[in-house]
Amino acid sequence: MTDAPEYTPPKVWTWNKASGGRFANINRPVAGPTHDKELPVGRHPLQLYSLATPNGQKVTILLEELLALGHAGAEYDAWLIKIGDGEQFGSGFVAVNPNSKIPALLDRSGVKPIRVFESGAILLYLAEKFGEFLPQDPADRAECLSWLFWQMGSAPYLGGGFGHFYAYALFKIEYAIDRFAMEVKRQLDVLDRRLAETRYIAGDKYTIADMAIMPWYGALAKGWIYGAGEFLSVHEYKNVLRWTDMLLERPAVQRGRMVNRVTGAPAEQLHERHDASDFKTRTQDKLTG
């Protein structure tokens, strides 16, 4: 493994060159829009602006699960935001999410539109709005929310930490990769030990905690992200794999993972979703519900 050249931090950091790496063109030390661009608005109460990254999948999985339960108010338009092209810095998107990250949701079902940003906040908002996938018992609710916020706090070590330095950085830094690989394996062990005791993350019922965690850690356990399955020996986490496979059998999960997807097999991509019938243009005949 090649180490980075020696670096001494300056007394005051300044942004005087691109950081390099896969996402250098969208990284900058300031917020706010870079260009004027209004967001499109469809005919449904919920307008989602997203991309099928793990964070984006959380929300589309929940929306498809709500629709599967018969909640007509959960009908949504899912608009594709190409983050590699900087579309998250358009003025319309920034108005919905000043942090310029996907996913972002605009609930237009009331008199005044409500914006919701950060994937965990969107999951919680929708679960409370429709009264689903969030336990009402105080102890069960606390367990669910604890795992939801565990994911929000842990995944940056997986994505921005391990994923960046292992897969995207300009050069391999042994210290950084070792540091984050150790932490990611610890996180997988946390989940594996929990799932040795329970069917789902928060207990015996499927909740938004599962929807938040699976797109990140289930995908990692299946070897789908960062090409790091063998490197992290993900086959060791049998309970995480059992749980992941169980969730992937759900038709709503299969549909939710397709929405706003622009990578992988064409049959697994649905760039935008504006009606349930949109899935019929793909290989959804194998799905039920």
VOTORKOL-91894 format. One record per residue (C-alpha): x, y, z; residue in one letter; residue number from 0. Coordinates in pm, whole numbers. Layout:
<rs>
        u        v        w   aa     i
        X        Y        Z    A   NUM
...
</rs>
This chain:
<rs>
        u        v        w   aa     i
        0        0        0    M     0
      140      338     -102    T     1
      150      605      165    D     2
       69      968       97    A     3
      355     1216       79    P     4
      438     1389      403    E     5
      213     1687      470    Y     6
      242     1971      718    T     7
      -85     2164      765    P     8
      -58     2540      709    P     9
     -134     2779      991    K    10
     -452     2890      812    V    11
     -620     2661      560    W    12
     -726     2814      228    T    13
     -900     2663      -72    W    14
     -654     2720     -355    N    15
     -687     2402     -560    K    16
     -927     2117     -628    A    17
     -913     1835     -377    S    18
     -887     1570     -645    G    19
    -1059     1234     -646    G    20
    -1392     1130     -790    R    21
    -1602     1409     -636    F    22
    -1358     1699     -666    A    23
    -1582     1890     -907    N    24
    -1863     1923     -652    I    25
    -1660     1979     -336    N    26
    -1629     2337     -214    R    27
    -1600     2510      126    P    28
    -1905     2736       85    V    29
    -2280     2675       76    A    30
    -2558     2825     -131    G    31
    -2663     2794     -497    P    32
    -2422     2811     -788    T    33
    -2689     2870    -1051    H    34
    -3057     2949    -1093    D    35
    -3275     2649    -1163    K    36
    -3629     2586    -1048    E    37
    -3732     2238     -943    L    38
    -3998     2054    -1140    P    39
    -4328     1980     -966    V    40
    -4550     1683    -1045    G    41
    -4910     1608     -962    R    42
    -4867     1410     -641    H    43
    -4870     1540     -282    P    44
    -4509     1440     -221    L    45
    -4225     1569     -437    Q    46
    -3894     1390     -391    L    47
    -3567     1517     -537    Y    48
    -3308     1245     -510    S    49
    -3066      988     -648    L    50
    -3050      617     -565    A    51
    -2751      636     -336    T    52
    -2799      450       -7    P    53
    -2941      769      146    N    54
    -3182      814     -142    G    55
    -3298      452     -132    Q    56
    -3411      485      229    K    57
    -3690      724      135    V    58
    -3813      553     -180    T    59
    -3826      221        5    I    60
    -4044      378      275    L    61
    -4272      545       19    L    62
    -4319      219     -170    E    63
    -4391       36      158    E    64
    -4653      298      248    L    65
    -4817      264      -91    L    66
    -4817     -114      -54    A    67
    -5019      -68      265    L    68
    -5275      138       76    G    69
    -5180      492      179    H    70
    -5286      688     -129    A    71
    -5148     1006       26    G    72
    -4799      861       -8    A    73
    -4812      888     -388    E    74
    -4504     1073     -502    Y    75
    -4305     1210     -790    D    76
    -3937     1119     -771    A    77
    -3722     1360     -969    W    78
    -3364     1269    -1055    L    79
    -3093     1494     -914    I    80
    -2758     1432    -1082    K    81
    -2518     1518     -803    I    82
    -2215     1456    -1023    G    83
    -2335     1742    -1243    D    84
    -2394     1970     -945    G    85
    -2772     1982     -978    E    86
    -2801     1990     -598    Q    87
    -2658     2342     -611    F    88
    -2943     2483     -818    G    89
    -3143     2758     -650    S    90
    -3462     2552     -635    G    91
    -3292     2257     -470    F    92
    -3108     2476     -220    V    93
    -3443     2629     -124    A    94
    -3564     2281      -25    V    95
    -3236     2170      128    N    96
    -2986     2445      218    P    97
    -2731     2169      281    N    98
    -2736     2070      -90    S    99
    -2754     1696      -26    K   100
    -2999     1439     -154    I   101
    -3264     1335      -71    P   102
    -3492     1636      -26    A   103
    -3869     1619       12    L   104
    -4140     1877      -43    L   105
    -4479     1787      106    D   106
    -4742     1984      -85    R   107
    -5044     1808       68    S   108
    -5133     2101      297    G   109
    -5205     2468      255    V   110
    -4836     2553      285    K   111
    -4564     2326      142    P   112
    -4337     2168      402    I   113
    -3973     2100      321    R   114
    -3792     1810      486    V   115
    -3424     1733      437    F   116
    -3176     1479      575    E   117
    -3279     1120      508    S   118
    -3340     1028      871    G   119
    -3562     1331      920    A   120
    -3762     1238      609    I   121
    -3812      882      733    L   122
    -3929     1006     1071    L   123
    -4157     1270      915    Y   124
    -4327     1020      684    L   125
    -4357      749      949    A   126
    -4530      994     1181    E   127
    -4746     1142      904    K   128
    -4886      803      805    F   129
    -4861      623     1138    G   130
    -4658      333     1003    E   131
    -4322      165     1065    F   132
    -4261      355     1390    L   133
    -4367      181     1712    P   134
    -4609      358     1944    Q   135
    -4499      183     2262    D   136
    -4248      420     2429    P   137
    -3980      156     2480    A   138
    -4015       15     2129    D   139
    -4021      363     1980    R   140
    -3703      457     2167    A   141
    -3531      142     2039    E   142
    -3631      219     1681    C   143
    -3519      581     1699    L   144
    -3194      484     1866    S   145
    -3107      259     1573    W   146
    -3223      519     1322    L   147
    -2987      775     1472    F   148
    -2716      510     1504    W   149
    -2725      485     1128    Q   150
    -2714      860     1078    M   151
    -2411      889     1302    G   152
    -2231      576     1182    S   153
    -2266      581      804    A   154
    -2035      882      751    P   155
    -1751      663      879    Y   156
    -1848      405      617    L   157
    -1906      642      324    G   158
    -1701      956      373    G   159
    -1440      769      574    G   160
    -1376      416      452    F   161
    -1545      446      113    G   162
    -1359      763       22    H   163
    -1012      656      124    F   164
    -1046      297        1    Y   165
    -1222      360     -332    A   166
    -1207      726     -433    Y   167
     -899      901     -293    A   168
     -621      998     -534    L   169
     -375      776     -350    F   170
     -399      509      -83    K   171
     -323      618      272    I   172
     -256      318      495    E   173
     -339      499      817    Y   174
     -673      628      689    A   175
     -782      297      537    I   176
     -683       99      845    D   177
     -856      346     1074    R   178
    -1188      341      889    F   179
    -1180      -29      797    A   180
    -1149     -109     1167    M   181
    -1446      115     1248    E   182
    -1665      -25      970    V   183
    -1596     -381     1081    K   184
    -1686     -280     1436    R   185
    -2014     -138     1307    Q   186
    -2090     -457     1116    L   187
    -2021     -651     1434    D   188
    -2262     -426     1626    V   189
    -2534     -509     1373    L   190
    -2448     -878     1354    D   191
    -2468     -918     1731    R   192
    -2799     -733     1741    R   193
    -2947     -940     1459    L   194
    -2841    -1259     1636    A   195
    -3099    -1163     1898    E   196
    -3380    -1011     1690    T   197
    -3554    -1063     1356    R   198
    -3536     -695     1266    Y   199
    -3311     -418     1386    I   200
    -3551     -268     1640    A   201
    -3709     -596     1748    G   202
    -3970     -827     1601    D   203
    -4126     -567     1369    K   204
    -4006     -407     1047    Y   205
    -3944      -34     1099    T   206
    -3780      272      951    I   207
    -3462      162     1130    A   208
    -3434     -132      889    D   209
    -3504       95      592    M   210
    -3231      333      702    A   211
    -2962       76      774    I   212
    -3007     -183      499    M   213
    -2920       36      196    P   214
    -2581      106      355    W   215
    -2482     -199      555    Y   216
    -2685     -457      369    G   217
    -2532     -338       43    A   218
    -2188     -355      203    L   219
    -2251     -708      328    A   220
    -2359     -812      -22    K   221
    -2041     -664     -168    G   222
    -2227     -404     -373    W   223
    -2046      -88     -266    I   224
    -1682       19     -283    Y   225
    -1571     -323     -412    G   226
    -1470     -398      -55    A   227
    -1654     -719       25    G   228
    -1348     -943       25    E   229
    -1127     -676      184    F   230
    -1367     -646      481    L   231
    -1451    -1019      493    S   232
    -1820     -933      490    V   233
    -1912    -1303      458    H   234
    -1841    -1330      832    E   235
    -2153    -1131      922    Y   236
    -2408    -1409      878    K   237
    -2689    -1239     1065    N   238
    -2653     -917      866    V   239
    -2668    -1121      546    L   240
    -2976    -1314      666    R   241
    -3155     -991      748    W   242
    -3050     -824      422    T   243
    -3174    -1114      211    D   244
    -3505    -1112      399    M   245
    -3557     -741      327    L   246
    -3454     -775      -36    L   247
    -3738    -1023      -87    E   248
    -3992     -749      -15    R   249
    -4146     -615     -339    P   250
    -4155     -260     -201    A   251
    -3785     -276     -123    V   252
    -3713     -399     -474    Q   253
    -3914     -113     -622    R   254
    -3767      146     -388    G   255
    -3413       48     -480    R   256
    -3489      107     -848    M   257
    -3620      463     -819    V   258
    -3374      733     -931    N   259
    -3114      465    -1007    R   260
    -2875      544    -1291    V   261
    -2620      264    -1245    T   262
    -2629     -111    -1277    G   263
    -2834     -317    -1519    A   264
    -3079     -107    -1723    P   265
    -3368     -326    -1607    A   266
    -3290     -223    -1247    E   267
    -3305      149    -1324    Q   268
    -3606      379    -1305    L   269
    -3460      726    -1349    H   270
    -3778      901    -1241    E   271
    -4097      774    -1085    R   272
    -4427      956    -1136    H   273
    -4676      672    -1120    D   274
    -4686      310    -1007    A   275
    -4724      208    -1370    S   276
    -4371      336    -1437    D   277
    -4235       13    -1293    F   278
    -4408     -189    -1562    K   279
    -4158      -61    -1815    T   280
    -3890     -253    -1632    R   281
    -3858     -613    -1516    T   282
    -4122     -571    -1247    Q   283
    -4341     -857    -1366    D   284
    -4156    -1071    -1112    K   285
    -4276     -847     -830    L   286
    -4606     -870     -649    T   287
    -4789     -584     -487    G   288
</rs>
